[in-house]
Amino acid sequence: MTQSAREELGDSDAPIEDQVVEAFDRIVSEGAQRLHRSWPEMFATGLSGGFEIATGLLALLAVYAATGSDLLAGLAFSVGFVALVLARSELFTEGFLVPVTAVAAGRANLGQLGKLWLGTLVANLIGGWLVTWLVVRAFPDLRSTATELAVHFIDAPLDLTSISLAVLAGMTITLMTRMQHGTTSDGVKVAAAVVGGFLITGLQMFHSVVESLLAFAALHAGAPFGYADWLAWFWYVALFNLLGGLVAVTLTRLVRSKELIQRERADAAS
């Protein structure tokens, strides 16, 4: 945002809090940078994101096998989200706030947003598939645990409960992203990652990438379901993750930042 735009905001009849302006600037700047990445850059950051989430999944499996506690396993999984934020990697479901805001502000277009979502999702899944193969080979004692947990998700019927769990996962991950972009403190960002990881995995919400990697681990271990079963689960979970993140969190943030968006679009057009 230009200095003149900031001055206009300061003179507005309904001024916006400085913290909101600063957070908005960070979101738009980062979103534009992510949306203008080349295919190799996008694939590399998405692949790294898959690696890091799979590391969190390893922690989840190890803790669940030792304790049988979903909550403790969810807390252990949060190491994956912590690694994700500190390594500046990319996760498909983290693209529901920052890049969308950059598009709304006129700093990129919908084609670039679609490219980011598709490229990141495919890279996340490939990276997770590779690391979960290594996990199953390196820790054979965790195979039955992976299968037990994955069956819970893959066998779930497409009903209101499943849809609600998918919507909540999308809301939670997008809120986590919003919290992280509201601060410059790495400590606060890590705390938000721990909270997000605990809620999503500890409460067994339906997260399209996390549970896909769990399904891949089970498939590597000889699960009683196939890739077609995983895909039948995946499509609706990804859709409702998207709706939960966009409608419940991103849309409300865009409405609150309407004046900022209008000025940003004017700057972009000038």
C-alpha positions, -999 to +999 in steps of 0.1 A: +000+000+000+014+034-009+021+062+016-007+083+001-032+055+007-021+052+043-026+089+047-061+086+032-069+059+057-057+081+085-081+108+074-110+085+069-142+090+089-140+053+100-103+047+104-090+011+104-067-001+132-030+001+124-026-035+132-052-045+106-035-024+080-001-039+087-015-074+087-033-067+054-001-054+038+018-085+049-009-108+035-011-090+001+026-088-003+032-125+005+002-136-015+014-117-046+048-133-042+034-168-039+011-163-068+039-152-092+061-181-085+073-202-115+061-238-118+094-252-105+094-229-075+058-237-067+063-275-070+094-273-048+077-255-020+047-278-022+069-309-022+086-296+009+053-290+025+043-326+019+076-338+034+070-317+065+034-328+070+045-364+067+071-358+094+043-346+117+023-377+107+052-399+118+051-382+152+013-388+154+016-425+146+044-430+171+025-413+199-008-429+191+008-464+190+024-457+224-006-441+242-038-448+222-047-411+228-060-390+198-054-358+218-017-366+226-012-378+190-027-346+177-004-325+199+026-345+185+015-340+150+017-302+154+055-305+148+045-308+111+027-275+111+056-259+131+081-271+105+058-258+078+057-223+091+094-221+101+106-235+068+082-213+048+069-242+028+035-244+011+004-264+021-027-265-002-052-256+026-030-226+036-039-210+003-074-201+013-066-167+028-033-151+017-034-157-021-072-150-023-066-117-006-039-108-031-063-116-059-090-095-043-065-067-040-058-069-078-022-081-073-028-114-092-056-131-112-078-162-108-057-182-132-027-178-110-047-187-080-059-219-097-023-227-107-011-222-070-039-245-056-034-273-082+003-272-082+006-271-044-019-298-038-003-322-063+032-315-049+019-320-013+004-354-021+035-365-040+059-354-013+037-370+014+034-403-006+071-406-009+078-399+028+050-422+041+065-450+020+098-444+039+080-443+072+062-476+066+095-493+056+115-477+084+090-484+112+071-516+104+055-516+139+035-485+129+018-502+099-012-515+119-016-481+136-016-463+102-042-487+089-064-484+120-065-446+118-069-444+081-098-467+080-117-444+103-116-417+077-118-436+044-148-457+056-167-426+069-200-421+050-206-389+031-231-374+055-236-342+076-210-353+102-183-358+076-191-326+058-191-307+091-157-321+100-143-311+066-157-276+069-143-272+104-109-283+092-109-257+065-120-230+090-093-241+115-064-241+091-074-208+076-078-192+110-044-206+119-030-188+088-048-156+098-033-157+133+002-162+119-001-133+096-013-110+124+021-111+140+058-109+132+068-130+161+080-165+152+071-177+187+034-166+183+034-183+148+047-215+163+020-213+191-007-209+164+007-239+145+006-260+176-030-250+183-041-257+147-023-291+145-038-301+179-074-292+169-073-307+134-057-340+142-065-344+179-102-340+172-100-360+140-113-334+117-113-342+080-082-325+064-077-333+028-039-334+028-032-347+063-056-376+062-045-383+026-010-389+038-024-411+065-042-431+039-010-434+018+008-448+048-019-474+052-019-482+015+019-487+017+012-511+046-014-531+027-046-514+038-080-531+032-090-502+008-076-489-025-067-456-041-102-454-056-116-455-020-092-428-010-102-406-040-139-411-032-132-397+002-107-370-009-128-351-034-155-340-011-132-333+018-110-310-003-142-292-015-156-286+020-121-277+033-121-250+006-156-238+015-149-237+052-118-217+047-131-193+021-166-186+034-162-188+072-128-170+075-115-154+043-148-138+033-153-121+067-117-108+065-123-094+031-154-076+042-136-061+071-108-050+048-131-037+020-117-001+022-081-014+021-089-037-008-104-008-028-073+013-023-050-015-031-068-022-064-066+014-073-028+014-066-024-018-087-043-002-116-023+030-115 
